[in-house]
């Protein structure tokens, strides 16, 4: 059995760790609320852009934007992987990387060339480890990124799609469901899926206006669809940040609870060790007194 001094040292060490995890839990809880506000604030813009883009794409049947046309054969594929810059957020990054790996394997089996972009340091490290072709990356975006910070990484993949270097583009991120649940999402970004551009009857009536195009319908639709794709990526990043803070808060709370359990177990061992030492000393005293008396 370890000495009482060693056990006291272990208890002190776990107590210090518990203080750190508790502090990180409180910081994550504070950041989580702000991240959720930014995430919810970004949703109306993306939804408005989607409805206008959907309406304009059907209002001009003579012009079909490349983002809306599925290609008959997929020779090249791209993926934008959104992850965190920091760890200590449970299995969040692991889950989205597992989903991305499954898609990479499917493309490899089909003989499809793959190029990737990383938003977040953990995702970049993962892509480098598996020796994926990384054409752009963006790390250190912080807790409140602006869409201008992300456009560079997104544009590389959009330009590759327009140039025909890739025939499909996917977006991988973690969607915020609630504080206790975050879901890894792998969605097709380009060409834009039909269900993503679908409108309800109420939406069709709300956006059924007569548009005046300047300079032309093609230029307006081109710019609008690019903005919409950028908005989708920004929304994914905002969802990912909210998920990160929630996952970190839950993970740190679990770590703090586990630290309390470990401290309780170590305290019990310490008490037993101390009791054994006292019993041993009493036995020696009684034995010595008996020897003197005899």
C-alpha positions as CSV (number, residue, x, y, z in Angstrom):
1,X,0.0,0.0,0.0
2,X,1.2,3.5,-0.8
3,X,2.4,5.7,2.0
4,X,0.1,8.3,3.4
5,X,2.4,11.1,2.0
6,X,2.1,9.7,-1.5
7,X,-1.7,9.4,-1.2
8,X,-1.9,13.0,0.1
9,X,0.1,14.1,-2.9
10,X,-2.3,12.3,-5.3
11,X,-5.3,13.9,-3.6
12,X,-3.8,17.3,-3.9
13,X,-3.0,16.7,-7.6
14,X,-6.6,15.6,-8.3
15,X,-8.0,18.6,-6.4
16,X,-5.9,21.0,-8.6
17,X,-7.1,19.2,-11.7
18,X,-10.7,19.5,-10.5
19,X,-10.3,23.3,-10.1
20,X,-9.0,23.6,-13.7
21,X,-11.9,21.5,-15.1
22,X,-14.5,23.4,-13.1
23,X,-13.1,26.7,-14.4
24,X,-13.1,25.5,-18.0
25,X,-16.7,24.3,-17.5
26,X,-17.8,27.8,-16.4
27,X,-15.9,29.5,-19.3
28,X,-17.4,27.1,-21.8
29,X,-20.9,27.7,-20.4
30,X,-20.4,31.4,-20.9
31,X,-19.1,31.1,-24.4
32,X,-21.8,28.6,-25.3
33,X,-24.6,31.1,-24.8
34,X,-22.8,33.7,-27.0
35,X,-22.1,31.0,-29.6
36,X,-25.8,30.0,-29.7
37,X,-26.8,33.6,-30.2
38,X,-24.5,34.0,-33.2
39,X,-25.6,30.7,-34.6
40,X,-29.3,31.6,-34.4
41,X,-28.6,35.1,-35.8
42,X,-27.0,33.6,-38.9
43,X,-29.9,31.4,-39.7
44,X,-32.3,34.0,-41.1
45,X,-29.7,35.3,-43.6
46,X,-29.1,31.8,-44.9
47,X,-32.8,31.1,-45.1
48,X,-33.6,34.4,-46.9
49,X,-30.7,33.8,-49.4
50,X,-32.0,30.3,-50.0
51,X,-35.5,31.4,-50.8
52,X,-34.4,34.2,-53.2
53,X,-31.9,31.9,-54.9
54,X,-34.6,29.2,-55.3
55,X,-37.1,31.7,-56.7
56,X,-34.6,33.2,-59.1
57,X,-33.4,29.8,-60.3
58,X,-36.9,28.9,-61.4
59,X,-37.8,32.4,-62.6
60,X,-35.3,32.1,-65.5
61,X,-35.7,28.6,-67.0
62,X,-33.5,29.6,-70.0
63,X,-30.5,29.9,-67.7
64,X,-29.4,27.0,-65.4
65,X,-26.5,27.8,-63.1
66,X,-23.7,25.2,-62.8
67,X,-24.4,25.0,-59.0
68,X,-27.8,23.5,-59.8
69,X,-26.8,20.9,-62.4
70,X,-25.7,17.5,-61.3
71,X,-22.9,16.0,-63.4
72,X,-23.3,12.6,-64.9
73,X,-19.9,11.3,-63.7
74,X,-18.0,12.1,-60.6
75,X,-14.3,12.0,-61.4
76,X,-13.2,14.4,-58.7
77,X,-14.6,15.3,-55.3
78,X,-14.0,17.9,-52.7
79,X,-14.7,18.2,-49.0
80,X,-14.7,21.1,-46.5
81,X,-14.0,19.7,-43.1
82,X,-15.1,21.9,-40.2
83,X,-13.5,21.1,-36.8
84,X,-12.3,22.8,-33.7
85,X,-8.9,24.5,-33.1
86,X,-8.7,23.2,-29.5
87,X,-9.4,19.8,-27.9
88,X,-11.1,18.8,-24.6
89,X,-14.5,18.7,-26.2
90,X,-15.3,15.0,-25.9
91,X,-15.8,12.9,-29.0
92,X,-17.0,15.7,-31.1
93,X,-14.1,15.9,-33.5
94,X,-13.7,12.1,-33.6
95,X,-17.3,11.6,-34.7
96,X,-17.1,14.1,-37.6
97,X,-13.7,12.7,-38.7
98,X,-15.1,9.2,-38.6
99,X,-17.9,10.3,-41.0
100,X,-15.4,12.0,-43.3
101,X,-13.2,8.9,-43.3
102,X,-16.1,6.8,-44.4
103,X,-16.8,9.2,-47.3
104,X,-13.2,9.2,-48.3
105,X,-13.1,5.4,-48.4
106,X,-16.2,5.4,-50.6
107,X,-14.6,7.8,-53.0
108,X,-11.3,5.9,-53.0
109,X,-13.1,2.7,-53.8
110,X,-14.8,4.4,-56.8
111,X,-11.5,5.8,-58.0
112,X,-12.4,9.4,-57.4
113,X,-9.7,12.0,-56.9
114,X,-10.1,13.9,-53.6
115,X,-9.2,17.4,-52.5
116,X,-10.0,18.8,-49.1
117,X,-10.1,22.1,-47.2
118,X,-9.9,22.4,-43.4
119,X,-11.5,24.9,-41.2
120,X,-10.0,24.3,-37.7
121,X,-6.7,23.0,-36.5
122,X,-7.9,19.6,-35.4
123,X,-9.3,18.9,-38.9
124,X,-6.1,20.1,-40.6
125,X,-4.0,17.8,-38.4
126,X,-6.3,14.9,-39.2
127,X,-6.1,15.5,-43.0
128,X,-2.3,15.8,-42.9
129,X,-2.1,12.5,-40.9
130,X,-4.1,10.6,-43.5
131,X,-2.1,12.3,-46.3
132,X,-5.1,13.9,-47.9
133,X,-4.7,16.6,-50.5
134,X,-5.3,19.9,-48.7
135,X,-5.8,22.8,-51.1
136,X,-6.8,25.4,-48.5
137,X,-7.1,25.7,-44.7
138,X,-8.2,28.2,-42.1
139,X,-7.1,27.8,-38.5
140,X,-7.3,30.0,-35.4
141,X,-10.7,31.5,-36.4
142,X,-11.6,32.2,-32.7
143,X,-15.0,32.2,-31.1
144,X,-16.6,34.8,-33.3
145,X,-15.4,34.4,-36.9
146,X,-16.6,36.7,-39.7
147,X,-17.6,35.3,-43.1
148,X,-14.7,37.3,-44.6
149,X,-12.3,35.1,-42.7
150,X,-13.7,32.0,-44.4
151,X,-14.2,33.1,-48.0
152,X,-10.6,32.3,-49.0
153,X,-10.8,28.7,-48.1
154,X,-14.3,28.3,-49.6
155,X,-13.4,30.1,-52.9
156,X,-10.7,27.6,-53.7
157,X,-13.2,24.7,-53.7
158,X,-15.9,26.8,-55.5
159,X,-13.4,27.7,-58.2
160,X,-12.3,24.1,-58.5
161,X,-16.0,23.0,-59.0
162,X,-16.6,25.7,-61.7
163,X,-13.4,24.7,-63.5
164,X,-14.4,21.1,-63.5
165,X,-11.6,19.9,-61.3
166,X,-14.2,18.4,-58.9
167,X,-17.7,17.3,-59.7
168,X,-19.2,17.3,-56.2
169,X,-18.4,19.2,-53.0
170,X,-19.3,18.1,-49.5
171,X,-19.4,19.9,-46.2
172,X,-18.7,18.1,-42.9
173,X,-19.5,19.7,-39.6
174,X,-21.1,19.2,-36.2
175,X,-24.7,20.4,-36.0
176,X,-25.9,21.8,-32.7
177,X,-29.1,20.0,-31.5
178,X,-29.1,21.0,-27.9
179,X,-26.7,21.3,-25.0
180,X,-26.4,17.6,-24.5
181,X,-26.5,16.5,-28.1
182,X,-24.4,17.4,-31.2
183,X,-24.8,15.6,-34.4
184,X,-22.1,15.0,-37.1
185,X,-23.4,16.1,-40.5
186,X,-22.1,15.3,-43.9
187,X,-24.0,17.2,-46.5
188,X,-23.6,17.8,-50.3
189,X,-22.8,21.4,-50.9
190,X,-22.4,21.4,-54.7
191,X,-24.3,20.8,-56.8
192,X,-27.0,22.2,-54.5
193,X,-29.4,19.3,-53.7
194,X,-33.0,19.7,-54.8
195,X,-34.4,19.3,-51.3
196,X,-32.1,22.2,-50.1
197,X,-33.6,24.5,-52.8
198,X,-37.2,23.3,-52.4
199,X,-39.8,25.9,-51.3
200,X,-43.1,25.4,-49.6
201,X,-46.2,26.8,-51.1
202,X,-46.2,29.7,-48.6
203,X,-42.6,30.5,-49.5
204,X,-43.3,30.5,-53.2
205,X,-46.1,33.0,-52.7
206,X,-44.0,35.2,-50.4
207,X,-41.1,35.4,-52.9
208,X,-43.1,35.4,-56.2
209,X,-42.1,38.9,-57.2
210,X,-41.3,40.4,-60.6
211,X,-37.6,40.9,-60.4
212,X,-35.7,43.6,-62.3
213,X,-32.1,42.4,-63.0
214,X,-29.1,44.7,-63.2
215,X,-26.9,44.2,-65.1
216,X,-28.4,40.8,-66.1
217,X,-30.2,37.8,-64.7
218,X,-27.1,35.5,-65.1
219,X,-24.8,37.9,-63.2
220,X,-27.3,38.3,-60.3
221,X,-28.0,34.5,-60.0
222,X,-24.2,33.8,-60.2
223,X,-23.4,36.2,-57.4
224,X,-26.4,35.1,-55.3
225,X,-25.7,31.4,-55.4
226,X,-22.0,32.0,-54.5
227,X,-23.2,34.1,-51.5
228,X,-25.6,31.4,-50.5
229,X,-22.9,28.7,-50.6
230,X,-20.7,30.9,-48.4
231,X,-23.6,31.5,-46.1
232,X,-24.1,27.7,-45.7
233,X,-20.4,27.2,-44.8
234,X,-20.6,30.1,-42.3
235,X,-23.7,28.7,-40.7
236,X,-21.9,25.3,-40.4
237,X,-19.0,27.0,-38.7
238,X,-21.3,28.8,-36.3
239,X,-23.1,25.5,-35.5
240,X,-19.7,23.9,-35.0
241,X,-18.6,26.5,-32.5
242,X,-21.8,26.2,-30.5
243,X,-21.4,22.5,-30.5
244,X,-17.8,22.8,-29.4
245,X,-18.6,24.9,-26.4
246,X,-21.5,22.7,-25.4
247,X,-19.4,19.5,-25.8
248,X,-16.6,21.1,-23.8
249,X,-18.9,22.2,-21.0
250,X,-20.3,18.7,-20.7
251,X,-16.9,17.1,-20.9
252,X,-15.4,19.3,-18.2
253,X,-18.4,18.7,-16.0
254,X,-17.9,15.0,-16.3
255,X,-14.2,15.4,-15.6
256,X,-15.1,17.5,-12.4
257,X,-17.5,14.8,-11.3
258,X,-15.0,12.1,-11.9
259,X,-12.4,14.0,-9.9
260,X,-14.7,14.2,-6.9
261,X,-15.2,10.4,-7.2
262,X,-11.4,9.8,-7.4
263,X,-10.8,12.1,-4.4
264,X,-13.4,10.2,-2.4
265,X,-11.7,6.9,-3.2
266,X,-8.2,8.2,-2.4
267,X,-9.5,9.7,0.8
268,X,-10.8,6.3,1.8
269,X,-7.5,4.7,1.0
270,X,-5.7,7.4,2.9
271,X,-7.9,6.8,6.0
272,X,-7.3,3.0,5.8
273,X,-3.5,3.5,5.4
274,X,-3.5,5.9,8.4
275,X,-5.5,3.5,10.5
276,X,-3.2,0.7,9.6
277,X,-0.2,2.8,10.6
278,X,-1.8,3.8,14.0
279,X,-2.7,0.1,14.6
280,X,0.8,-0.9,13.9
281,X,2.3,1.7,16.3
282,X,-0.2,0.6,19.1
283,X,0.8,-3.0,18.5
284,X,4.5,-2.1,18.8
285,X,3.8,-0.1,22.0
286,X,1.7,-2.9,23.6
287,X,4.3,-5.5,22.6
288,X,7.2,-3.4,24.0
289,X,5.3,-2.9,27.3
290,X,4.6,-6.6,27.6
291,X,8.2,-7.4,27.0
292,X,9.3,-5.0,29.7
293,X,6.7,-6.3,32.2
294,X,7.9,-9.9,31.6
